[in-house]
Amino acid sequence: MTTTTTPSTSLLQGGEWIIKESHSADTFIPEMYSEEQKMVKEMCLQFLHTDVLPIMQRIDALEPGLMPSLMEKAGAQGLLGVSIPESMGGLGKDFITATLVNEALGGGFSFSVALAAHTGIGTLPILYFGTKAQQEKYIPKLASGEWKGSYGLTEPNSGSDALSAKTSATLSADGKHYILNGQKCWITNGGFADVYTVFAKIDGDKFTAFILERGMEGFTQGPEEHKMGIKGSSTVQLYFQDCKVPVENVLGEIGKGHVIAFNILNIGRLKLCAAVLGGAKLALTDSIQYAHTREQFNKPIAVFGAIQHKLAEMAIRIWAAESALYRTSKWIEQKEQALLLEGKSLGEALLGAAEEYAIECAILKVEGSEVLDFVVDEGVQIHGGNGFSDEYNISRSYRDSRINRIFEGTNEINRLLTVDMVLKRAMKGKIDLMTAATAVSKELMSIPDFGATDETPFAAEKKQVAQMKKALLLVAGAAVQKLMTTLQKEQEILMNIADMAIVTFTAESTLLRWMKLSESNAASDDSIYADLFHCYLYDAVDKLHKSGKEALNAFANGDELRMLLLGLKRFTKTPPFNSKDARRRIAKKLLADNQYTL
C-alpha cells in the first residue's frame, strides 16, 4: 500500500496537535534510525548485556565501588556524553540519538537509574545554566565518568511542591561563601557522587541552585535507604550544617532556581519514557522466552490464547508509547535547531524546545511509566509462581518499575500539569482552543453529514482520530465554560481530561507511524502494524468515552448533560473489530521472533 500525504507547512507548536491535523510526512518513527543511530543502539545493548545484566545481584547488593566503576566504563565508551558538545568532551549527538541511548540502556534496572540521573539531572543543569568556568571545570569530567553527578531538590516536607523547600543559604560576612543549612532526601547517586546540584533559598525566599562537591565543609550524607525496588541505585539523604559553598558555585541566576528545576524536568520526563520502554521491551522478551519453555498440560504455555493475549497487549502498548516518544523527540530536535538558527545558545535552544513541548513530555512520562507497570505485571502473571521468585528477572522488573510513577513528578501531578499547560497556552493565544471547541459544539447541533464515504487510504482511521479530538474538545470546552476559574480545584475532572488527551495523542501517534511505514514501504508487510494500530485504537476510544463520561457527569446535569453525553457517544463510535484474531497475529510474530522486534 503506497500513498502520498501532503506535509504540513510548519512545525506544530506544543499542544497544537489537539486542534490541527498532523501529517505522516513530518513524523519521525523508529524505523527511520540512521545507520549511525543503529550502531549506537547496538553498542548500548552490547554494554548492557555484557557488563551490566550478568552482575545484577552484585549491583543490587550495593557492592562498594561497583556502580561507580560501571559508570566509568560507560563513560569510556562515550555513553555518558552523548548529548554533550565535543568541545566539552562529549559526542555532540542529536536529541533523537540521546533519546535512543536512554531507551537502549533502559533495561539495566538500577544501573539505568544511576546513568539517567548522572547524564540528566546530574549533568544538564551545569551544561545549560553554568558559567563558562563552571562548564570547563565540571562537564568534561562528568562526560568521561571521572566525576559522577547527582541532584538535590526533594526534602522531607517538599516533594511535588518543590518551591516550599526549607534548605536555606546565607551569604557569609566576608561575601565569599553561601552558608547552607538543611537536608535533602531520596537523592539518587547521592552515596557516591562527586558533584551535586542542590537547591536552597537565599534570605528565605530566593530559590537558587548551587553546585556542591563531595568533601565540602559541613556537607555530609546519610546511610543508604532500604527500598522496595531499584535496590542497586544509591539513594541517601544529604545534610548541610553550616556548609560553605563558594559564591562562584551559584548556578544560574539568584532567585531563578525554579527555571533550572522545572526546565530540566521537561527533558527528564521524556527521557524517563525512553528508559522505561527499554525496560518494558526487556521484560516482554523475558516473558516471550519463558512462554516458549514453560510447559503445562504437556504444551508450552505460548500456545494458549490467554497467554498470547497478554503478550500481544504488552507489545501493543509498548509500540504505541514508542510511537508517541519519537514523534515528540523529533519535534524537540527540530525546535532546537530552529532556536539555534535564531542565535540561541545550546542550553537556551534545547531547554526552549523542551519547554515548547512540555505538554507532550508530561504525557509521555505518564504513558511510559504506566505501560511499564502493565508489562511487568503481566510478565509476572505469565511466569506464574516463578515470577514471584528472585531467580527470575521479571520479579526485579516488577519491583523496579513502581518508582517510575513517582520519579520526575508523580503521574497525578503530570496529569494536572498537562491540562493546566494546555489551558494556559490557550489563554495566551498560543492554541486557539475555544474556537475549535465552539466548532465542535456547533457540529453537535447540526445534522450529521451522510455524504459519500471517503475511500482513500487511511481515511476511516484519520476520521476516527479526528473524532477523538472532537470528544476531547467537547469535554474540555464544556468544563471550562461551566466551571471557569473553579476548574483548577476540580482535580478529578482535570485528570479525566488528561486521560482523554493521553490516549488521543498516543492513538494519533500510532496512526502516523503505521501510515509512514506503509507510505515509505519500510515494512515488507504492514498488516502487523495495522493490527497494532487497530487494537490500540479500539481500546483507546473506550477509555476516551469512559473518561469523558465521568467528567461530564461531574459538572453537568439535566438537558445539558444529556446533550453532551449524546455528543460524546457520537464522537466515540467504533466499527466492529475482531481484536482477538489481531492479537493472535501479533503474538504469533512475537513468538516466532522469540523477542520483541516490532
N, C-alpha and C positions, 0 to 999 in steps of 0.2 A: 504494500500500500504506500503510494507516494503522493504527497500533496504539497502545495505551496501555501505559505502563510505570509500575509502582509505584516512586516515588522512594525513596531511602534516607532515613532519619530524621536522619542526622548525617553530617558531613564525615568521610571516611576519613582516618585518620592515615597518615603516611608508611609505605610498605611493607605497609599493611593490605590492599591490593588482592589480595595473594597468597592470603589466606585468606577474603576476603569478596567477594561479588558487587558489582560496580559497576553503576550504572543510567544509561541514556542521558539521562534527565530531569535528572540532576545534572551532565551533561558539557557543557563548552563546546567548540564547534567553530568553525573559522574562518568558516564561513558565517553565524555569529551576530554578526559585527562590527557595531557601531553605525554610523550614518551619519557620526558624527564620526571614528570609527576609520578608516573607509574614506577619509575626506578626508585624515587624517594619513598614511595609507599612500600615497595618490596624491601628496601633497606630497613625501614621501621619494623616491618613484620619479622624480618630475619633477626633483628636485635631482640625483639620481644620473645621469640621462640627459642633463641639460643642463650640469651643472657638473663632473662627475667623469669619466664614461666617455670623453668626447671628448678628454681630455688625459692619458690613462693613460700614454702614453710619456713625457711630461714628468714625471709623478709617479714613474714607475719610475726615471727618471734622477736622482731626488732633487734636482730643480731648487731651488736655495736659496729659501726663503721660500714655496714653493708650497703645501706641506701646511699650514703654519700659516694661510695665507690662506684655504684651503678650510675649515679648522676654524672660522675666524671667520665665514665665510659661513653655515656650518651653524648656528653659534650665533645669528646674526642672525635666522634663521628659527625659532629655538626648538628645534632638533633636538638640542642638547647638554643641554638642561634639562628633558627630557620628564618624568622622574621626580623632579625637584627641586621642593619646595614653592614655590608662588607667592610666599610671603613672603621667599624667598631668591633670587628672580629666575628661577625655573623655571616650567614649565607645570602642575606638580602633577597629572599624569595617572596613571591607574590602571596596575597592573602589566601587564595584557594589552596596553594601548596601548604601554607601554615595550618590551615584547617584540616587538610588531609593528613598531616603528621599527627595532629591531635586525635583524629579518628583511628589511624593505623596503630597508634600506641595505646588506644583506649581500652584494649583488652588486657592490660597489665596490672589490673587490680590496684593495690596500694602504690605500686611504682607509678602508675599512670596519674594518681592523685598528686604524688610528690613532684613529678615532672611538670604537670599542668600548673601547679601552684608556683613553681620556680619560673617557668617560662612566661606565665601570665602575670598574676598579681605580684610576684616576686621581682620581676624584671621590668615590665612595661611602664609602671609609674615613673621610674628613673629615666627610661628611654624616652618617654614622651613629655615629661614635665621637668626633667633635670636640667641644670645648667650645663654648659659645655664641660666645665671642670668636673661636675658630678658624673656626667656620662663617661668621660675619659677615665675616671678613677674606677667606676664600678662595672660598666657594661661589658668591656672585654673579658673580665674575669667571670662575670655571670654567664656570658656566652660560651666560655670554654668549660665551665663547671668547676673551675678552681674555687670560686666562691658560690655558695648556694643562697638562694633568695627566699624571703618569707614576707608576710604581710600581716599587720596587726590592726584590725578595725573593731571586731566584736569585743564587747565587755560583758561581765555577768548580768548587767541590767540593761544592756542595749544591744539588741540583735538586729531585727528588721528596722527598728528606729535608731539607726546608727548615729544620727546627729545628737542624740541625747547622751553621748559618751561623757564620762566624768574625768577621764585622764586629763590632767592639767599640765600646762607649760608656762613657766615664768622666766622672764629674762633675768639673768644674773646681774649683780650690781656692777660688774665690770663690762657688761654688754657683750661678753664673748661666748656665753653659753645660754641655752634654754634648760631650765631645770624641770624635768618631767617627774610627775608623781601619779601613780595609778596602776591599773593592771589590764591586761588583755587576755581573752580566753579563746579556746578552740583554734589555736594558731598552728596551721599546717606547716610542716618543715621546721617548726619552732625549736625542736630539740637539737638540730644540727646546723641550722642556717648561720651564715656569716653576716648577711645584710638583711635588714628589716625595714619595710616602710610602715611607719607607725603614725597613728592619728591622735592628736591631743588638742585641747582648747587653750589658746593663749589668752591670758587675762579672763578666763572663764567664758568667753563667747566666740573667739576667733578660731574656728575649726580648721586645723592646719596639719599638713603632713610633714614628717621628719624622716630622715634616713639615719637609722641606728646601726651600729656594728657590734657584733659579739665582743664582749670584754670591756665595753664602755662602763665607766664607774657608775654604780647604782643600778645596773641593768642585770637582772637575774631571771631564771626560768624555773618553772615548777617541774614535777615529775611527769612522765608520760601518762596520758589519760588511758583508762581501760574502756574500750569502745565496743559497740555491737559489731561493727564491721570495719573495713579498711584498717585492720589491726597493724599492718606494717607501715602505715603512714604515721610519721611523728606528729603528735598533737599535744601541745603543752600550753600552760599559762605563762604569760610574761609579766614580770613585776618591775616597776620603776619606783625607786626610792631615792629621791634627790638625784636622779640620773642626769648626768651632764652631757648635753648634746651640743656640739659646736654650732654657732649661728649659721655657718656656711652649709650645714646639713638640713636647713629648712628646704623642703621640696615644693616647688611651685610658689604661689603667692600666699602670704599670710592671710588667713581667713577664707581661703578658697580651697580648702581640703576636700569639700564636698564635690568639687569639679573633678578632682582626681578619682575619688572613691566611686562616684556614680558612672563616670565615663569608662573607667576600666571594667566595671561590672558589665557594661553592654557587650564588650568583646568576650568577657568571661562566660557570659550566658550562651553565646553562640558556640564557643569552643567546648563548653561542657556538653552541649548537644552532640558535637562531633565525637567527643570521648566516650559518651555513653553508648553511642551507636556502634563504636568499635567493640565495646564490651558486650553489647547485645548480639552482634554477629558471632563473637566467640562462643557465647552461651548457646546460641541456636545451633552452631556447628557441633558443639559438645552433645546437644540433645539429639541431633540427627544421627550422629555416630553411635550414640547409646541405643537409639531405637533400632538400629540395624543389628546390634549384638545381643540385646536383651530378648530372651525368648519367654513366652507364656503360651500355654496350651499348644506346645510344640511348634510355635511360629514366632518369628521376630515380631516384636510389637509394632514395627514400622508398617506392617500390612493392615493394621486395624484403622478403621475410619476415624475413630475418636482421636487417635494419635496423629493421624495425617491432618485432621482439622487443626489441632494445636500447632503443629509445625508450620502449616500454611499461614495461619493467622499471625504467628510470630514474624514470619517473613514479610507479610503484607504491611504490618505496622512499621517494621524497620525500613522497608523500601519507601514507604510514604514519608516518614520523617526525614530520611536521607534526601529525598527529592526537595523538600522544603529547605533543608540545610544548605544545599549547594546552590539553589536558586538565590537565596539570601546572600550567601558568600560572594557570589558574582556581583550582586548589586553593590555590596560594600566595596569590593575591589574597583568597580567602575567609578563609584563616587569618590573613592580615594584618589584615583588617577585624575579625575576632573578637578579636585581641590588642589592637587599638586600643580596642575597646569595653571591654576589661578595664583600660584605663588605661595601656597601654604607650606609650612614645614611638614616633615614626615609625620611627626606626632599630631599636629593640627589636622592633617589630612585624614589619617586613619581614625582618630577619635571623632572627627566631624562626620565621617562616613558611618561609623558605628552608631553615633547619636541619631543620624538621619533614619537609621533602620532599627532604632531601639525597640519599637513595637514588635518587629519581627524577631529580634533577639530574645525578647521576653516569651514570645510564643514558642520559639524553638526550645528554650530551656524547659518549659513545662512539657511540651510534647515529647522531647527526647528522654527526659528522666522518667516519664510515665510509661513510655514504650519499654525502656529497660526493665522497669519494675514488672511489667506484664510478662516480658520474655523470660526473666529469671524465675518468676513464679510458676509459669507453665513448664519451664525447664525442670524444676524440682518435681513437679507433678509427673512428668514423663519418666523421670528417674525413679519414681516411687519411693520406697523406703531408703534406697541407696542415695537419693537426693538429700536425705537428712544426715548423711554421713560425711565427715570431713575428708574421707578418702576420695571424694569426687569434687571436681572443681565447681560444679553447679551450686554446692552449698556455700562456697566462698562468694560466688557471683551473687547469690541471694542476699547474703549479709552485707556485702559491699555496696549493693545497689541502693539501699534505703537512704543513704545520706544525700543522694543527688537531688531529692525533692526538697532539701533544706539548703544545701550549698547555693551560693550566688543569688540569694534572696529566695525565700520559700516560694513554693508554687502558688500559694494563695496570694502572696504579695505580687508575684509576677502576673497573675490573672488580673488583679486590681489595676496594676500599672498598665496593662495592655489597653484596657478601656479608657483609663484616665488619659493616657497619652494620645489616643485617637481623638477623644473629645477636646483636649487642649489644642491639638492641631486644627481641628475643625473651627474652634473659637478664634484661632489666629488666622484663619483663612487659607491654611495650607492644604486642607482637604475640604472640598465642598460637599460635606456630608449631608447637610439638611436639604439641599436641592435634590440630591439623589433620594433621600428618604421621602421627601414630598412627592416625587415622581412615582415612587412605589405605592404611596397612599392613594394617589390618583388612579393608578392602574387597578387597584382593588375595586374602585367604584365603577370601572368601565367593563364593557362586555369582553370576555376573553377572545383573543384572536384565533379563529379557526381556519386561517388561510392555508395555502399549500404548504405541505411539510418540506422542510429543508433536507435534501438528500445528500448534501455534500459531506465528505468525510469529517467525522468528529462533531457534526452539527448537534446531534442529540446530547452528547456529553457536554459540549460547551454550554448548551442551553441549561442543562441541569445545574452546572456550577454557577451560571448566572442567576438561576432561581435561588440557589443557596445564598448568594449575596443579597438578593432581594429580601429573603427571610431575615437575614441579619439586620439589614437596614430598617425593615418593618418594626422589629422588636426594639432595636436601639433608638430609632426615631421616636417611637411611641413612648418609650421610657423617659427620654429627655424632655419631650413635650409635656408629659404628665407630671413628672417629679421635679423637673427644673433643678434648682440648687440643692434639693434634698437627695438627689440621686447618689451623690458621693457617700451618703450614710447607709445606703441600701446595698451592703456588700454581697448579699446573696444574689441579688439581681445582676449586679456587675459581674459576678463570676459566671452566671448563666450566659450573659452576653459574651464574655471572654471565651467560654467554651464554644459558642457558636463561631466566633472569629477563628479559633484554633482549627476546628475541623474544616472550615471553609477555605482557609489559606492552604492547609495541607492537601485538601481534595484538589484544588486548582493546581497545586504544585505537581501532584501525581499525574494529572491530565496533561500538563505541559511536557512532562518528562516522556510520557508514552507517545505523545504527538511528535516530539523531537526525534525519538528513536525511530518511529515509523517514517517520518519525512526524510530522515538522513540515511535510511537503510542501514543504520548502525547495528541492527539486530536481524539475523537471517530469518527469524520467525518472531513476530511481535505479539503472537497470540498470548504468550505467558504474561506479557505486560498489560494486555487488555484485561486478563483475569485479575491481575494485581490491582489495577485501577478500579474495575467494577466492584470487586469485593470491598475495597476501601470505601468507595462512594456509597454503596448500598447501605452500609452500616453508619457512615458519616451523616447521611440525610436523616436517619432515625435519631441519632444523637442530637442533631441540629433541632429537629422538631421537639424532642423532649426538653431541651434546654430553653427553647423559645416558649414553649407552653408553660413551663414553670415560672419564667419571668413574667409573662403576660398575666398569669393567674395571680401574681403577687401585687400588681398595681392597677389592673383594670377590672371593671365589673359591668354587669348589665349588657345592654346592646353593644356598647363599645367593645367589651371583651369578646362577645360572640362574633362580631365583625373581624376583630384582629385574629381570633383563632381560626376562622374560616380562611383568612388571608394566609396565615401560616401554613395551613393544610394545603392550600393551593400551591404554595411555593415549595412544598416538601413531598410532592408526589413522585413516586418512582415506579417504573415499569417492572413487571415480574422478572426475577433474575435467579437462576439456579446457582446459588453460591456454593452448594455442596460439591457439585462437579468441578466448579472452578477451583475450589480449594484442593480437591484431589489432584488436579493437574499441576498445581503449584507444588504440592507435596511430592508428586512423582519426580519433578525436576530436582528438588532439593535432595531427595533420597538417591537419585541417580548420580548426582554430583558428589554426594557424601559430605557436603558442606554448604554454607551459604555462599552462593555465587551470583545472586541477582544484581 
